[in-house]
Amino acid sequence: MTPSAFAAMIAERYPSSRLDHLHPGLCQYEPVRNELQGLVMRGGSLFTLETIGTSVEGRLLSMISMGTGMRRVLLWSQMHGDEPTATLALLDLLQMVLLHRDDEWVHTMLRGISVWIVPLVNPDGAEYRQRRNSAGIDINRDAHALATPEGKALHAACSRLRPEFGFNLHDQGLNSVGESQIPSAMALLAPAPSADRGTTSTRLRAMRVGALVSRILEPYAKGRVTRYEDAYEPRAYGETFQASGTSTLLIESGHWPGDPLKNHIRELNVIGILTALRSIANGSHEDTELDYYHRLPLNGKQMVDLLIRGVQLRHPSGWEHAVDIGVMFQKSHDTVLIKDIGDLHTFGGLETVDVTDRAITTALLRVDAVMPTQQLFDALQIYRPYPAISFRP
Ligand SMILES: [Zn+2]
């Protein structure tokens, strides 16, 4: 079966396999740990659960593993506590393997690879729905100093397991596909192992996995996979593991219009990661054209959460004109940041609303200022619900 045919099979079976009761709000310590314990209980000898450390506040860091193959793969997610999409995808993926444990593809895959998964690197951050750990440190800038117990535990796991492949799983902010007005659904990067951003054989292997993920997601992501900015960050885990010989791919979950809980992005992760694992197991990832990685459009900055078109803007001097307003929802959606005012026809909105002829005074609006969402909506007579919680980093 080709990787594309395999991906199609996964896509078809996903809706009946996914853990429907889970959602981003449940990606916290207790629910995730319960889920892992449930998987191990149902899976018997299929999975092994171990504790690789504790967080600053004493929460256990869990790692679940499967497979007996030669090729070793380490995946980790939610190193940033407020980035839960891949955690859900990894739990779905484990459930999928469990449900299909008698299928030939599961047997073959688990004979070819050994997989270790740390699905919640930052449980304290998840508890507070914040990026950083409980001590206020960004764990993904701690790969060098290893000051945080969470980062230290991940580093120790990687040193002990010596994986050939690594998957570093995050959520990204709102980006466009290049200069288009379409949101990026997912961004990929094989991070550079050194400041000169050279391509070592380790990095090249990661690029091939990225090329494979990009290629097989084409029918599902519809041209919305992008490349994450290639800026060398020596304190990050991707760069550090890449330098130490683990071919590491960064996957940043993005956005899809009308999908605030990121269900579609979660599905893209499952299809992409499971197909990549299966291809690593049988070596077929090596056949992927690197062009599928190099040709990816870059992450762009042409997007806002809400684009309000046709606002009549009034100045006390008497000047008035029709303008667009670009708005970003803040963490709790009851406040918004006014990102830009003026001609925003080159921008796209995750959501767009046309309020032609409705007026607002300049006194109410200031670029880069945060204001209550309800105040803006009332002023412009916009009556629409907005999600109570954002799961955006
Ligand atoms: Zn992140």
Boltz pocket constraint, residues with backbone or C-beta under 6 A from the ligand:
constraints:
  - pocket:
      binder: B
      contacts: [[A, 79], [A, 80], [A, 83], [A, 169], [A, 170], [A, 171], [A, 393]]
      max_distance: 6.0
